[in-house]
């Protein structure tokens, strides 16, 4: 109010509202996550301005993005898919954000269309860095705070995660943006894992022959269930 600046405020509970047992998140953990986000100064990453907390919630005060999420855009466009140029712009922007974050030893762990924001000017920004860790610690998300349908096997099963985890999730988003369908969407993490092990039900080249070759090959490599077979950057 003092600066008359519009911001977005993300509120994260320190425990479940219904009083059920869950992992607790410490003030130090919440502050560390906020500091991580504050350090990520990139045109393609939503800025974090401040961090506050009380006995029950932590609050991230962030840059307000005047526009819509990729999830909202996909619901509005024909067949729920982007044009090649639109998809390339989104991929280039999000990949740049991730490359910068990974260089600074930060993982996202919850890449999905809802966390990709598109300003009215066309600038694409990735939001909610560290939110996966905060949400998981508060007892949400099912597995490491990620979202079913976009998490790779190692995140679902609670194994070691690294940069390749984010690469898998981005590849799922790209596949969805090109086809209008999330290939691993399911009601539970276990069912999603079974779909991942089987691979996308329909070849990308069958959806559109123009996507055969390098595009399909690159995405399939990024969607490998075994992280050692994925590209590392």
N, C-alpha and C positions, 0 to 999 in steps of 0.2 A: 504493500500500500504506500509506503513512504516514497518509493521510486516510481510509482505508477507504471509498473512493468508487469505485463501478463506472463505468468509462469504456469508450469504444470507441476502438481504436487503428487508424488507417489507415496501412499501410506502402506507400510508393511507391519503387520501385527507381530509382536514378540511371542505370542502363543495363539492357539486356536480359540476362536470366539466361543465355541461350545463347551470349552473347558476340558475337552478330551486330552489325553496325554499326547505329547509330540515333542520332538527335539526343540530345545530352547535355543534362541539366538542371543549371543552376548552383545553388549554395547560395543565392545571392541571389534567384533566381527562386522557388525553393521557399519561402524565408522570406517573400517578398512575397506569395505565395499564402496562406500561413498567416496573415499579418497581415490580409489582406483578409477572410478568414473570421472572424478574431477581432473585427474591427470591426463585423460584421453582427449586431447585438443585436436580435433579433426573436423573438417567441414562436413564429413559424412557421419558424424557421431553426435547425438544430442548432448548438449553441454549440461553439466550439473553445477548449480550455483551454490547450494548450501545443503547442510544436513542438520536435522533437529531430531530430538527424541524425548519421549516422556516415559512413564512407567509401562505403557502398554504398546506403543507404536514407535516406529522410526519413520522419518519423513525425508524424502529426497525432493529438493526443490530444483526443478529442471527447466531448461529452455522450452518454451511453448512453440510447437510447430503448427503453423497455420496451413492446414491441408487435410490429407486423409492417409490412412494406412493402406498398405498394399492389399490387405485383406478386404478393405472396403472397396478399393478400386476393382479387384477381381470380381466382386459381387455385382459391379455395375457394368462391366464390359461384356460384349457378346461372347458367349460360350465360356466365360470365366477365364479367358486367356488373353495375354498381351501380344502385341505385334512383336516381330523380331527386334526392331529398333528399340521399342519400349523395354523389352526384356533385357536387351544388352545394356541399356542405360542403368537399370536397376542392379544387374549383376556387377557391372563395373564399379558402381558406387558402393555397394555392400562389400564386395571383395576388397576394395581399397580401405574401407573402414576396418575390416577384419585383419588385413595385413598390418595396418598401423597398430591395432590393438595387440596382435600376437607379437609384434616386434617389442612391445612394451610389457610383455609377459602377462597379458590379460586375456581371458577366455570369455566368450559370451554365454554359451550353453543353453540358449533358448531362442535361437533364430527361427522365426516363423513370419508369415505375412503381417500379422498384427503388430510385430515389433519393427517393421520397416515402414517409415513414415515418408510421405512425399509432399513437399511444400508446394504451394500454388505456383511458385517459380519453376518447379520441376526438380529442385534439389532433393536428393534422396538421403535420408538420415536413419541410421540404426540406433535404436533406443534400448533401454533396460539392460545395460551391461551390469553384471553383478546381481541382477534381480533373481536369476536362477538360483544362485547360492542362498540369497536371503529367503526366497520362497520355500526352498527345500528345508532350510533350518527352521522355518516357522511351521513346517508340517504339510506344506502344499506341494502339488506337482507330481506326486507318485514316484518320481525317480529323479534325483539330482535337480529338481526344480524345473526340468524341461517340459516340453509339451508332446504328448503322445501323437505319433504320426510324423514327427520331425526329429525325434531322438534316434541316434544310432544304437546298435546293440550294446556297446560298452557303457553307454550312459544309462540305458534301461536296466542293465544287470548290476550297476554300481561298480563297474571295473574302472581302470585308469582312463582318464579323459585327457585330451590335449588338443592341439590345433586341428587335428583331423576330425575331431568331433564336430566342430563348427563347420568344417568343409562339407561334411555329410549333410548337415541340416540345411546349408545354403543350397546344395544340389537338389534337395527335396523341394525347396521353394522354387528353384528354377524350373524343375520338372512340372510343378503345379502351374507356374506362370505360363508355360508353353502349351500345356494340355488342358488346363482347367480342372485337373483332378490331382489330389494329393495321393501318391501311390501307396502310402503306408498308413493311411487313416484307419483307425479302428477304435472300438469301444474301450479296449484295455491295452496296457503296455505289452502284455503277453501276446495278444493277437497281432499287435503291430509288429512285434519281433518275428512272428511266424511269416508275416508278409515280407519283411526285409530279407529273411533267409531265402525265401522263394524268388525274390526279385520282382521288379515291376511286372504287373500282369500283362501289359501290352507294350510291345516295343515302340520306342519313340519314332522310329522310321516308318512304322505302320500307321501311326497317327498322322505324320506328315513326312513324305519322302525327302523333303528338303532338309530334314534334320538328321538324315543318315550320315555316317562318317564321323568326322571329328567331334561334332556336337554330341551325338549319342554316345560315342566312345568315351569322351571326357566325363560326361555325367555318370555313366555306368561305373567308371573307375572311382569317381567320388562317392558313389553309393555302395561300394563294396562293404559287405558286412564285417569283414576282417579289416581293421584299421591299418594294418601293415601293408595292405594292398592299395590303399588310397594315396593320392598325392599329399605331400606334407605342407604345401603352401598353395 
